[in-house]
Amino acid sequence: MKRVVDQVRALHRLEPATNDHLAAFRVALSVAAPSLILLALGRTDLIIYAVFGALTGMYGRSEPHQLRLRHQGQAALVLLCGVAVGITLSINHLHSWWLVAVEATLAGVGSAYSDRVRLKPNGPFFGILALGACASVPVAVPWYVAMLIAGGSAVFSMAVGFSGWIRRRSWEPGATRAVPSPTPAGRRELLVHAARYVLAVGAAGTVGVLSGSGHPHWAMAAAAVPLAGADLPSRVRRGIHRIVGTFLGLAVTAVVLLPAPWTLAGFYPAFQEPARHAQVLALLVILFQFATELFMTRHYGLAMVWFTPVILLMTQLASPAEPGVLILERAVETLVGALLGILVVVAVRRSGPQAAAGLEGPVQLPGVALRLGFARRSRH
């Protein structure tokens, strides 16, 4: 009974702050610079590519600059692959079952890669989210322009993350992140974990397509969320956070997108002008991304309150839709996807405690500090 009470308390526990404002500022700056350039050029419809590239800045937030650079390079590979595959599907009008098959497959591949290099945040979630989102909107520019925007944003976010190194200028030749080689049992668990992603994402996408939803990729992304937890309780907790945080985030989105009187359009009539509408949405994407990163490691549910409008607002900028339908579909797809993800993590258990510890334990930064003389210095 005590364990149950502890898990219930953990649902609303806010973890201590660890210089989260600095990490949030780096990510917000990474999103803001390319987004404001596109806003100035009148191409807010392309902000979706800039944001997904800039999410590279979310990785390696607590590592020394040299290791953060390497970590973010590994994360950029996942994100840009997701963007590239999504653009390919969109250009070739491959949706529905094609999207489900491709995204489920790449979720498994991304899981194996993410676990092998120990990405933090865990798993391929942002990569498959980028894939589905980019596949769901028309590509209004040549494919290479969209990729240049995403790639340029990723490079800029890595430069922002590394910029603090200029103060110290300490470099350890050959230094690498502390990623232990997996044991045979660890490799088996890595494959089992990848299979969980394929099963959960594929099942959620199948339900989304059969239901006739216009955004089955939202269900697939939601199904991947619980799998990123370190153990069964944390996985179930992440699924619950995803549902509750998304629903609260949809309330924020409704205030922004729905018509007057009790929304932004009612209090700010100029918001209804197309040009002003796009400008405000672009600025809110930057603001909400800052809030997302501020809570990402402290409380996943609170982070989702702000990340939900980020996704919906930039989707609306890229491909406008009726706001009420957009919000309703997001609610249903998230609920279905998260519940299926929880079902998979409960049904498909880990193969053994040692394998799980070898695969899913956190990266031991103190171990890194033994290998890097500058690890104890400022990381920001």
C-alpha positions as CSV (number, residue, x, y, z in Angstrom):
1,M,0.0,0.0,0.0
2,K,2.9,2.3,0.8
3,R,4.3,1.8,-2.7
4,V,1.0,2.8,-4.2
5,V,0.8,5.9,-2.1
6,D,4.4,6.8,-3.1
7,Q,3.5,6.4,-6.8
8,V,0.4,8.6,-6.4
9,R,2.5,11.3,-4.7
10,A,5.1,11.1,-7.5
11,L,2.4,12.0,-10.0
12,H,2.3,15.6,-8.7
13,R,5.8,15.9,-7.2
14,L,7.8,18.8,-8.6
15,E,11.5,17.9,-8.8
16,P,14.1,20.4,-7.5
17,A,15.3,23.0,-10.0
18,T,18.7,22.5,-11.5
19,N,19.5,25.7,-13.4
20,D,16.5,24.9,-15.6
21,H,16.1,28.5,-16.6
22,L,19.5,28.4,-18.3
23,A,18.6,25.3,-20.4
24,A,15.2,26.8,-21.2
25,F,16.9,30.0,-22.3
26,R,19.2,28.1,-24.6
27,V,16.4,26.2,-26.2
28,A,14.2,29.3,-26.5
29,L,17.0,31.2,-28.2
30,S,17.6,28.2,-30.5
31,V,13.9,28.3,-31.5
32,A,13.6,32.1,-31.6
33,A,16.4,33.0,-34.0
34,P,15.4,31.0,-37.0
35,S,11.7,31.5,-36.2
36,L,12.0,35.3,-36.1
37,I,14.0,35.2,-39.4
38,L,11.2,33.3,-41.0
39,L,8.6,35.6,-39.5
40,A,10.5,38.6,-40.9
41,L,10.5,36.9,-44.3
42,G,6.7,36.3,-44.1
43,R,7.2,32.5,-44.1
44,T,5.7,31.5,-40.8
45,D,4.5,28.3,-42.5
46,L,8.0,27.0,-42.4
47,I,8.6,27.5,-38.7
48,I,7.7,23.8,-38.1
49,Y,11.0,22.8,-39.7
50,A,13.0,25.3,-37.7
51,V,11.4,24.2,-34.4
52,F,12.1,20.5,-35.0
53,G,15.8,21.3,-35.9
54,A,16.1,23.6,-32.8
55,L,14.9,20.8,-30.5
56,T,18.4,19.6,-30.7
57,G,19.1,22.0,-27.9
58,M,17.0,20.0,-25.5
59,Y,19.7,17.3,-25.3
60,G,22.7,17.2,-23.1
61,R,21.5,20.0,-20.9
62,S,23.6,19.1,-17.8
63,E,26.7,17.9,-19.6
64,P,30.0,19.7,-20.0
65,H,30.2,21.7,-23.2
66,Q,32.4,19.2,-25.1
67,L,30.2,16.3,-24.3
68,R,27.0,18.3,-24.8
69,L,28.2,19.1,-28.4
70,R,28.7,15.4,-29.1
71,H,25.4,14.5,-27.5
72,Q,23.5,17.1,-29.5
73,G,25.1,15.9,-32.7
74,Q,23.7,12.4,-32.0
75,A,20.3,13.9,-31.2
76,A,20.4,16.0,-34.4
77,L,20.7,12.8,-36.4
78,V,17.5,11.5,-34.9
79,L,15.6,14.7,-35.4
80,L,16.8,15.4,-38.9
81,C,16.1,11.9,-40.0
82,G,12.6,12.3,-38.7
83,V,12.1,15.6,-40.6
84,A,13.6,14.1,-43.8
85,V,11.4,11.0,-43.8
86,G,8.3,13.1,-43.0
87,I,9.1,15.5,-45.9
88,T,9.5,12.5,-48.2
89,L,6.2,11.0,-47.2
90,S,4.5,14.4,-47.6
91,I,5.9,15.1,-51.0
92,N,4.9,11.6,-52.3
93,H,1.4,11.9,-50.6
94,L,2.1,8.7,-48.6
95,H,-0.2,8.8,-45.6
96,S,-2.5,6.5,-43.7
97,W,-1.0,3.0,-43.6
98,W,2.3,4.1,-45.2
99,L,2.8,6.6,-42.4
100,V,2.0,3.9,-39.8
101,A,4.4,1.4,-41.2
102,V,7.2,3.8,-41.7
103,E,6.9,5.5,-38.4
104,A,6.5,2.3,-36.4
105,T,9.6,0.9,-38.1
106,L,11.7,4.0,-37.5
107,A,10.5,4.1,-33.9
108,G,12.1,0.7,-33.4
109,V,15.3,1.7,-35.1
110,G,15.4,5.1,-33.3
111,S,14.8,3.3,-30.0
112,A,17.8,1.0,-30.5
113,Y,20.0,3.9,-31.5
114,S,18.8,6.2,-28.7
115,D,19.4,3.5,-26.1
116,R,22.8,2.6,-27.5
117,V,24.1,6.2,-27.4
118,R,22.1,7.1,-24.2
119,L,20.2,10.1,-25.5
120,K,18.7,12.3,-22.8
121,P,15.7,12.9,-23.1
122,N,15.3,9.1,-23.5
123,G,14.1,7.4,-26.7
124,P,13.2,8.5,-30.2
125,F,10.1,10.5,-29.2
126,F,11.0,13.8,-30.8
127,G,12.3,12.1,-33.9
128,I,9.1,10.3,-34.6
129,L,7.1,13.4,-33.6
130,A,9.0,15.3,-36.2
131,L,8.4,12.6,-38.8
132,G,4.6,12.5,-38.2
133,A,4.2,16.3,-38.1
134,C,6.2,17.0,-41.2
135,A,4.4,14.2,-43.1
136,S,1.0,15.7,-42.1
137,V,1.6,19.1,-43.7
138,P,2.2,20.1,-47.3
139,V,5.7,21.0,-48.3
140,A,5.4,24.6,-49.6
141,V,9.0,24.9,-50.7
142,P,11.5,22.6,-52.4
143,W,12.4,19.7,-50.1
144,Y,16.0,20.8,-49.8
145,V,14.9,24.3,-48.5
146,A,12.9,22.6,-45.7
147,M,15.9,20.4,-44.8
148,L,18.2,23.4,-44.9
149,I,16.0,25.2,-42.4
150,A,15.9,22.2,-40.1
151,G,19.6,21.5,-40.5
152,G,20.5,25.2,-40.0
153,S,18.4,25.4,-36.8
154,A,20.0,22.2,-35.5
155,V,23.5,23.6,-36.1
156,F,22.6,26.9,-34.5
157,S,21.2,25.2,-31.4
158,M,24.4,23.2,-31.1
159,A,26.4,26.5,-31.4
160,V,24.2,28.0,-28.6
161,G,24.8,25.0,-26.4
162,F,28.5,25.1,-27.0
163,S,28.9,28.9,-26.7
164,G,29.6,28.9,-23.0
165,W,32.8,26.9,-23.7
166,I,34.4,30.2,-25.0
167,R,34.8,31.4,-21.4
168,R,36.9,28.3,-20.4
169,R,38.3,26.9,-23.7
170,S,39.2,23.6,-22.1
171,W,39.3,20.6,-24.5
172,E,40.1,17.0,-23.7
173,P,41.3,15.2,-26.8
174,G,39.5,11.9,-27.3
175,A,36.9,12.6,-24.5
176,T,33.6,10.7,-25.0
177,R,30.4,10.3,-23.2
178,A,30.3,7.5,-20.6
179,V,28.3,4.9,-22.5
180,P,29.1,1.4,-21.3
181,S,29.2,-1.4,-23.8
182,P,26.1,-3.5,-23.5
183,T,26.3,-7.1,-22.3
184,P,24.6,-9.9,-24.3
185,A,21.6,-9.5,-21.9
186,G,21.7,-5.8,-22.5
187,R,21.6,-6.3,-26.2
188,R,18.6,-8.5,-25.9
189,E,16.8,-6.0,-23.7
190,L,17.7,-3.3,-26.3
191,L,15.9,-5.3,-28.9
192,V,13.0,-6.0,-26.7
193,H,12.7,-2.3,-25.9
194,A,12.8,-1.5,-29.6
195,A,10.0,-4.1,-30.2
196,R,7.9,-2.3,-27.6
197,Y,8.2,0.9,-29.6
198,V,7.2,-0.9,-32.8
199,L,4.3,-2.6,-31.1
200,A,3.0,0.5,-29.3
201,V,3.5,3.0,-32.1
202,G,2.1,0.6,-34.7
203,A,-1.0,-0.3,-32.6
204,A,-1.7,3.4,-31.9
205,G,-1.3,4.3,-35.6
206,T,-3.6,1.5,-36.6
207,V,-6.3,2.7,-34.3
208,G,-5.8,6.2,-35.6
209,V,-6.2,5.2,-39.2
210,L,-9.2,2.9,-38.6
211,S,-10.9,5.7,-36.6
212,G,-10.7,8.0,-39.6
213,S,-8.6,10.6,-37.7
214,G,-6.7,13.1,-39.8
215,H,-3.8,13.0,-37.4
216,P,-2.9,9.4,-36.5
217,H,0.7,10.5,-35.9
218,W,-0.4,12.1,-32.7
219,A,-1.6,8.8,-31.3
220,M,1.7,7.2,-32.4
221,A,3.7,9.9,-30.7
222,A,1.7,9.6,-27.5
223,A,2.1,5.8,-27.5
224,A,5.9,6.3,-27.4
225,V,5.9,8.5,-24.4
226,P,5.4,5.9,-21.6
227,L,8.2,3.8,-23.0
228,A,10.9,6.4,-22.2
229,G,10.6,5.8,-18.5
230,A,13.3,4.0,-16.6
231,D,11.0,1.4,-14.9
232,L,7.4,0.3,-15.0
233,P,6.0,2.8,-12.4
234,S,7.8,5.8,-14.1
235,R,6.5,4.6,-17.5
236,V,2.9,4.5,-16.3
237,R,3.4,7.8,-14.6
238,R,4.7,9.4,-17.9
239,G,1.6,8.1,-19.7
240,I,-0.7,9.7,-17.2
241,H,1.3,12.9,-17.3
242,R,1.0,12.9,-21.1
243,I,-2.8,12.6,-20.9
244,V,-3.4,15.2,-18.2
245,G,-0.8,17.6,-19.4
246,T,-2.1,17.4,-23.0
247,F,-5.6,18.1,-21.9
248,L,-4.6,21.1,-19.9
249,G,-2.4,22.2,-22.9
250,L,-5.4,22.0,-25.1
251,A,-7.2,24.4,-22.9
252,V,-4.4,26.8,-23.4
253,T,-4.5,26.2,-27.1
254,A,-8.3,26.8,-27.2
255,V,-7.8,30.2,-25.6
256,V,-5.4,31.1,-28.4
257,L,-7.1,29.5,-31.4
258,L,-10.9,29.5,-30.8
259,P,-13.0,32.5,-31.9
260,A,-14.3,35.2,-29.5
261,P,-15.6,36.1,-27.0
262,W,-13.7,34.3,-24.2
263,T,-10.4,33.8,-26.1
264,L,-7.4,35.8,-27.4
265,A,-9.5,36.9,-30.4
266,G,-12.0,38.5,-28.1
267,F,-9.4,40.5,-26.1
268,Y,-7.2,41.3,-29.0
269,P,-9.4,41.9,-32.1
270,A,-6.4,42.6,-34.4
271,F,-5.5,38.9,-33.8
272,Q,-8.1,38.0,-36.4
273,E,-6.1,39.7,-39.2
274,P,-4.2,36.9,-41.1
275,A,-0.8,38.7,-40.9
276,R,-1.1,39.6,-37.2
277,H,-2.5,36.1,-36.5
278,A,0.6,34.4,-37.9
279,Q,2.9,36.8,-36.1
280,V,1.3,36.2,-32.7
281,L,1.3,32.4,-33.2
282,A,5.0,32.5,-34.1
283,L,5.8,34.5,-30.9
284,L,3.7,32.2,-28.8
285,V,5.6,29.1,-30.1
286,I,8.8,30.6,-28.8
287,L,7.3,31.5,-25.5
288,F,5.7,28.2,-24.9
289,Q,8.9,26.3,-25.9
290,F,10.7,28.2,-23.2
291,A,8.1,27.1,-20.6
292,T,8.3,23.5,-21.9
293,E,12.0,23.3,-21.2
294,L,11.6,25.0,-17.9
295,F,9.6,22.0,-16.6
296,M,10.9,19.2,-18.7
297,T,13.0,17.5,-16.1
298,R,11.0,18.7,-13.1
299,H,7.5,17.5,-14.0
300,Y,6.7,16.0,-17.4
301,G,3.0,16.8,-17.1
302,L,3.6,20.5,-16.7
303,A,6.0,20.4,-19.6
304,M,3.2,19.0,-21.8
305,V,0.9,21.8,-20.8
306,W,3.1,24.1,-22.8
307,F,4.5,21.7,-25.4
308,T,1.0,20.8,-26.6
309,P,0.2,24.4,-27.9
310,V,3.7,24.5,-29.4
311,I,2.9,21.5,-31.7
312,L,-0.6,22.7,-32.5
313,L,0.3,26.3,-33.2
314,M,3.1,25.5,-35.6
315,T,0.9,22.9,-37.3
316,Q,-1.7,25.5,-37.7
317,L,0.9,27.9,-39.2
318,A,2.0,25.2,-41.7
319,S,-1.5,23.9,-42.6
320,P,-4.4,25.8,-41.1
321,A,-7.4,23.7,-40.0
322,E,-10.6,24.3,-38.1
323,P,-9.4,24.8,-34.5
324,G,-12.2,22.9,-32.8
325,V,-11.6,19.8,-34.9
326,L,-7.8,20.1,-34.4
327,I,-8.2,20.3,-30.6
328,L,-10.7,17.5,-30.4
329,E,-8.6,15.1,-32.5
330,R,-5.5,15.9,-30.5
331,A,-7.4,15.0,-27.3
332,V,-8.7,11.7,-28.6
333,E,-5.5,10.7,-30.3
334,T,-3.4,11.5,-27.2
335,L,-5.8,9.5,-24.9
336,V,-5.8,6.5,-27.2
337,G,-2.1,6.5,-27.9
338,A,-1.0,7.0,-24.2
339,L,-3.3,4.3,-23.0
340,L,-2.0,1.9,-25.7
341,G,1.6,2.8,-24.7
342,I,0.8,2.1,-21.0
343,L,-0.8,-1.3,-22.0
344,V,2.4,-2.3,-23.9
345,V,4.8,-1.4,-21.1
346,V,2.6,-3.4,-18.7
347,A,2.3,-6.4,-21.0
348,V,5.8,-6.6,-22.4
349,R,8.1,-6.6,-19.4
350,R,11.9,-6.3,-19.3
351,S,13.8,-9.5,-19.7
352,G,15.8,-9.2,-16.5
353,P,16.9,-6.7,-13.8
354,Q,20.6,-6.7,-14.8
355,A,19.8,-6.2,-18.5
356,A,17.5,-3.4,-17.7
357,A,20.0,-1.7,-15.5
358,G,22.6,-2.1,-18.2
359,L,20.4,-0.5,-20.8
360,E,18.0,1.9,-19.1
361,G,20.0,3.4,-16.2
362,P,20.9,7.0,-16.4
363,V,24.1,8.2,-17.8
364,Q,26.5,8.5,-14.9
365,L,27.9,12.0,-15.2
366,P,30.2,11.5,-12.1
367,G,31.9,8.8,-14.2
368,V,32.3,11.4,-16.9
369,A,33.9,13.8,-14.4
370,L,36.7,11.2,-13.8
371,R,37.6,11.3,-17.4
372,L,37.3,15.1,-18.0
373,G,39.3,17.6,-16.0
374,F,36.9,20.4,-16.8
375,A,33.7,18.6,-15.9
376,R,33.5,20.3,-12.6
377,R,33.6,23.7,-14.1
378,S,30.7,25.7,-15.3
379,R,28.4,23.7,-17.7
380,H,26.4,26.6,-19.0
